[in-house]
Amino acid sequence: MKIFITGGSGLLGQYLNRCLSGENEILTQRFANTELFGGNSLNYNNIKLDIRDSRLLEKTIKEFKPEAVVHTACYSRPEICAELDEKEVRRLNVEVTGNIARICFNKGIKLIYTSTDLVYDGNKGIMLNEQAEINPVTLYAQTKLEGELAISEETDNYIILRTALMIGFGLSHAKNNFHSMFENFSKGMKSKLFYDQYRTPLGLHAAARIINGLCKMKIKGEVLNFGGSERVSRLQIGEVLCEVAGFDKSLIEKISINDIKGLPQVPDVSMDTTKLRSLGFEQKNVRETIIEILKNRQDL
């Protein structure tokens, strides 16, 4: 099938390029025009496009004629959004998302949107299902939630993925906390890891595989918790990495989320992924995920 990917030079986008291109005809969108920041999107059928330009965006989709759009492009990470102009964050994360949904509805295209687990109330201390209380405490999470609402107002042919903490190695310029932690441990350097913040991490390889499967499934109007099978702290992720990769656990410096001044308090957005699993997708625990990440490192 034909799939249009937004954010094709991003952390998840580059994994989608690799995975989805194997079985589909893709067009992957990038904003950057340099080899460094274009990432691996330059190795695939790609287009440099500012998706805030609604006319050019609609023209691109009309000419490519995709059967599905996977929309990952956004201002990501709470700390990044906090430093940007709020209107600009809303323009990309909300207005553009609604515009993409409108285009998809008008042209009969399926839309898959990556939201975030941070839309949930992180103070419950339980595994949260898709009907759990919503309480975004950052501009990033609030605008991702508003993006969800914009989609539901424009189309019914969508799948919204409330995406967990992504772990794995970033490709080209992209990097996440897991990648930085691995590099620190490899150099014998310490990493500060929260012992009191919990998530249900999902490997980047698995995320791309599942999205590839969702593109082909005849389901719509769904919100899915998009994570792994296990509730763990960032400290526990580091401990498992040390065990699997043979690093010294003394390199882990245990800290509390309360130790970081100004950090939004989201102690636990662990998600119940029963609904995702019911669709037939394999769920890995953290150890299995990290083993896969390290096994496939040489192919990155």
N, C-alpha and C positions, 0 to 999 in steps of 0.2 A: 504494500500500500504506500501511498505518498503521504509523508509527514513533514510538517513545517515545525521547526524547533526555534523558539526564541531563547536568547541567552546562551547561544551555542559556544561561546568562549568562556563560560563560567565553570564553576566547580562541577556541578552536576551535568551541565550542558555538554561538556567535553566527553563525559562517559556516555551520554545519550548518543552523541555523534558516532562513537565507536560501536555501540551496541545496536542501535536502530538501523544503521546503514547496512548491516549484514543481511537483513531480511527485507528492507524497505528502500524506497527511493526518498531520500531526505533532502530538504533545503534547510540549512542551519544559518540562523541570523547572528551576526556579530555587530557590535557598535564600534569596536576599535579597528584601526586600519594598519596596525603594525604587526609584524610577525610575533613579537613578544606577547602582546595583549590579545591578539587574535586567537592564540592557542591552537589546538589541533583543528579548529573549524576550517582553517585554511587548507587542510588536507581533504576536505569533503566539498560537496556541492554547497556553496555558501554565498551569502549576500551581506554586504555592509549596508546596514539600514538603521536609521534612528526611528525606532518604533513609536516615538512620540509624534512623528509625522503621520497623521491618520490617512492622508491621501496616498502616500507612498506605501504605507503598510497594506491598505486595502488593494492597491494595484498589484503588489507582490503576491498576496494571497490569491487574488483573482487569476493571475497569470500562471501560478504554480499549480493551482487546483488541488490542494491537499485534501485527503480524507480525514485527517486529524491534525490538530495543532497542539503541541506540547509547550505550554507557556511557563518558562522558568525565569525569564528576565525580570529583574526588580532591583531596587536598592535594598541590599540584603544586610544582615547583621545589625542588631540594635545599636551598637556603638557607632556604626557608620551613619545610620539614619539620624542619630541624635546630633550629629555635627553638621547636617545638611539643612537647607531651607525646607521647612515643613511643606510649603506649597509644591516644591519640586518633587519631594518624596511622594506626595499624594498624586501628583500628575502621572508619575510612572507606575506606581504600585496600585493605584485605584483607577484613574481615568483611562489609562492605556488598557488595563485589564478589561474594563467594561467595554471599551471600543472593540477589542479583539473578540469578546463574547458576542457583540452585536454582528460583527462581520461573519463569525462562524454560524450564527443563527440564520442570517440572510442567505448563506451559501450552503447550508446543510452540512456543516463540518463539525465533527466531534472535538470538544475542547477538554484538555487535561491541564489542570492548573496546580502548581505546587504552592501550597500555603505553608503554615508552620504550626508545630505543636504549641508554640508560645501564645496562641490565642486562648488557651485554656487557663482556668484558675489554677495556679500552681501551689495552692495551700491546702489541698484536700488530703494529700498523703495516700491516695489510692490510685489504682489503675483506671484511667479515664476513658470512657467509651465516647462515641461520637455525639451523644446527647448530654455530655457533661457540661457543667457551668462554664461559660465563657468569661474571661477577664484579662484582656490584653493590657499589659502595664507599660509597654514601650510604643513609640511611634511606629516602629517596624511592625510589631505584631498587630497594632490597631489597623494599619493600612493594608496588611495582608488579609485581615478579617473583612475590611471594607471591600477588598477585591473579591472575596467570596460572595458577598452580598450583591456586588455589581454584576457578577456572572449570573447568579440566580435570577436577577431581574431581567436579563437580556436573552437568556436561552435556557432550554431544559436539557440540552444534549451536552452534558458536562460531567466530568469526574474531578472533584476537588480532593487533593491529597494534603492532609495535615502532616507535614513532613517532620520527622524526628531529627535528632542530632545525626548528621552524616559523618561517618568515619571512613578513612581510607586515605590514599595519597592523592594530592592534587596534581593535575597535569599541567605542564608548562608553567605559566605564571601563577596558577591557582594554588592556594594552600589553605588548609584548615587547622584546627587545634591538634587533631590527631597527628597530622603530618609534622607539625612543629615539635610535638612531644617526641615523636620517633627520632627526629634529627637531634634533639637535645640529648636523649639517651644514647644515641650512637656516638656522640662526642664526649660522653661522660659528664654531661651537664644536667643539672636538676630541672625539674618541671614542677610548678605549683599546680596542684589539682584539688578541686573541691571534694570534700568528703560528705557534704550535705546538700548537693544538688543532684537530682535524679532525672534520668531520661530513659528512653527505649531506643538506643542507637541502631541505625541502619547503615549497612555497608554501601558504598557508592556503586560497586558492581551489582549488588542485588537490586538497588533502587532502579538502575537502568534496565535490568532484566524485567522487573515487574512492570515498569511503565511500558515497555515494549509489548508485554502481554495485554495490558489494559487497553492499548490502542486498538487491539483486534477484538476485544470482547464487546458483546452486544448489551452493554449496560449503560445507563445514563441517569442523570439527576442524583448522583451519589456523592456523599462525603465520606472519605475513608481515612482512618488513622493509618499513617504510612510510616511504620517503624519496624523494629525487630521484635523478638519474642521476650526479651529480658529487661527487667527494671534494674538499672545499675547507676552508681554515682560515677562522676568523672575519675575519681580516685580508683574505683574498681576497674574501670577501663584501662587505666595505666598499669595497674597490678597484673591484669591478664596479659597485656602487651609484654611486660617484663618477663612473665612466665613463658610465653610462647617464643619470644625472640631472644631470651637469655640475657636480658639486661638486669642490672643490680637494682633491686627495689628501694635501696637507700637513696636512689636518685629522685625519688618521689618526695616532694615536700607537701604535706597535708595542710590544707587551709580551708577556712570556712567562707561561704559567700558573704558573711558579715565582715570579713577582713578587707574587702574591696570597697572603698568609699564610693558611693554613688551608684553601685551596681543594683539594677532593678531586682527586687526580691522575687524570684521565681524558683522556689526550692524543688518542686516536683511536678513535672508535666509528663510523667510516665503514662503511656497510652496502652489501652487494651486493643490489640490488633486482631481480635477474633473475626471481625467482619472481613478484613483483608484475607485472612487465612481461609475463610469459608469460600473464597473465590478460587481456591486451589493453588495459591502461591506458597512456596516453601518459606518457612520462618527459621532463621538461624539465631542461636544465642551468641553472646559476645565472643566467646572463645572461638567458635566456628567461623564467625565473621572475620576475626583478626587472622586466623590461619589462612583464610581465602585471600585476604588483603596481602599478606606477606608472600603467599605462593605466587600471586599474579604480579608481584612488584616488577619482575624482570621484563614484563611485557608492556610496561607503561612508557 
